[in-house]
Amino acid sequence: MLSFTLACLWALIAAAVALGPRRWHWPAAYALIVSGIPLVGYVTLQNGPVAGLVVLAGGVSMLRWPMRFLGRWVMRHLHQGR
């Protein structure tokens, strides 16, 4: 399936970026997030919600640091509203 092939290619690119210099990490993370969101939708459309959730979990595990920073940012902004 094309969607799984693209998802595997995305994971290989993410792994290759992780092996590169640190100055590439954040710009590449932004590009991976922007390309990964529609990819998860495409996998879900072609293969169903379970496959979409598996690919989403794989993407989140590859991008765990940006997800942690996003979670901290959201919590900080939620607590400022009190």
PyMOL commands that set and color helices and strands:
alter all, ss='L'
color gray80, all
select helices_A, chain A and resi 2-19+22-47+49-62+64-80
alter helices_A, ss='H'
color red, helices_A
deselect
rebuild
show_as cartoon
